[in-house]
Structures are given as structure tokens and as C-alpha cells.
Amino acid sequence: MVSDAQLDAVEHLDHALEAAARDPGGPTALWQWTTTSTEYAHALLELIDEQVRANRWAHASSRELVTAIDVASQVMTAASPEAVEAIAARHGVLDPVGTHTPIAPKEHDYHPRSSLLVSLRLASLARHLSLGQQLMFRTASGRPRPPVRTERRDGPRRLPEGTWPARGWVPPALWAGELTDHVSVDESCGRAALSLALSKVGSSIPLRAIALDLGLPAWLADRIAKTLSNRTRNELERLTADLERLFSRLEAAPPPIDYSHRVAVGRDLATVRAAAVEAASFQSIALDEAEEVAASVALWVAYTGSHPRFCPLPLNDGLQPPWPSGLNRAEFLDDGFLQLPHDQGEPMAWWPP
């Protein structure tokens, strides 16, 4: 016997299909998201197909189909991510390693996939994901989604590449004054860890690769969880939300600086040291070896946006030499910047608006 709830579910599906046929692009609300009537109906059909394959619909029993429709309707009308998680666990739908809602960066998809269902599943799993996964899937955004991998051609082959929307936007040590609630401004590893985390938003690139691109030690990527994740669930949610907001600000106003390029230039220490010597000469100051190191480290930090701790210049006993006597730091940095590669009109330093 068909229950009233199941009859309501069938009516729900009928209305969704009718709306999609009448106005395919019509706005449809789901939680705080706005989708289209077509995407909504497609998600319902995908949920039914996950339980009863579409090629069996013509021969499946009415009870089997009605049960599948009821479960699909429960998912799509659930009041919260926690409710979706409970329904998925109870009925075995929204399988994160299945073909309908695989929670993995898109690469080669052989099965049509509902982005709406993937967002639903990501929202329901968010609290179980690692910090890196939450950032990659942007669970703190208006609508979680997996990063879409791009492809490049190598002759006849199509090679997938990872997505990294923030590459070049983020300095190796996060801007002073940003996200100060989460780490001490003077803590070099903490600021660098925040830069790694910000670079991970929406990206499928491994954290170790991001660290190397930013001129940071690979071990920092391995310890980012210890540096940033050792906090309560509420604190972690606040961190991911603040990182998402900062990332959105960068999306709206991308930096006029390519920090990735600057870090690459900064790896050529001979170029940095030559620029430092030249800039000091403008103030008629000849640097001895220790002063040259001190000036070069300061120029490298200002140019790359990093921290002295991560400068590849060797320091005696790990201590930075004293600043050269009589050398005006601000003038020196301005002159040194002009000796290093940069685009016309590019500022030496920049902060998010």
C-alpha cells in the first residue's frame, strides 16, 4: 500500500518535471541556493536512478519505483545538511565514491553528473572533511562545489591539470592585518600556513606543490593541519569562512602582483644581491659582506612578500645581520624594487581592499 508520504513524493516529482518542461531556466530555491527548475528535476531523477537504474524503470515494480521517488524527495526537501546526511546514511544514496555524486575533482566524467546533488552532498559531509578538503570544495561558500580540472593537449593526448584559481594572488606570508584573529601577526609559520590555506581555496593542487611554488618549505604543508586545525569545530568553521571571504575579495579585485613570479625571481639570489648593492650605491653606501646579506634579505622579503625565516640566503647562526648604518630603508627598498623584474605600474607592495 502506498503511504501518504509516498503519494506526496510522487506529486513532488510530477510538479518538478512539469516546472522544468514549462520553464527550463526558471529559478528554483533549495536552502539558500538558487538553481533552475531543470537542474532541480535532473537532481531528482539522478537520485531515483541511483536506487533504480533508468534502464530498469520500464520493468521495475511500482513499489520499487515509488520507494525510490520517496527517498529522492526526502533528500531534496531536507531541512538541513545534517538531515541530508541522515537520509543518505539510512538509504544508501549520495554515495561519495559512486557514479552519481563522486566527491572528487572532476576529471573524465563518463556519467552525467548533477552539480546540485554534489553541492548537497558536500554540504552534508563538510564537518567530516579535513581542512584542506573543506577549502578545496569551498564548503564555507554560498554553494560548495568540486574544483573543475582543466586539460592541456600534448600531441594527440589530453592531459588533465589541477585547478588553482589563486595562483599568484597570495604572498608566501599572508598580508599583515589579515586574519589576525587566527594567528599572531609576528608568527612566521602561522602567516605562511594561512597563505597556504588561502591558496588551497577551490584548488585541487596538493599543498606541498603550493608550498614549493610559494618558496615555502614542504614540511610546512605537512604541518598545516597542526598549525591551523588544532582548534574547536566552531573555530575551524570560522577560519574557513574567513578564508572564503578573503578569497572572494581577491576574486573581486585580483592583486596587481604575481607573487608566484616574484618568488621565482627571488630564487636567483645573485640577482637579488646585485639589486641590493645597486640600490645602496644610490645612497653612496658601499656594503660589506654582512651588510649586503642584511640588505638583500630585506629586499627579498619586500619583493616576494615572504618572511626572513624562509629566505634562502645563508645567515650565520640563523641570525639576520644588523641593518647597514646610514642606509635609508624605505629609499633602499624603492630603489631595489626598480632593479628587479616587474610590470609597468606594478607596485612594490599591495594589500587587499
Beta strands, then each sheet from edge to edge (+ up, - down):
strand 1: 27-30
strand 2: 33-36
strand 3: 150-154
strand 4: 157-161
sheet 1: 1+ 2-
sheet 2: 3+ 4-
end
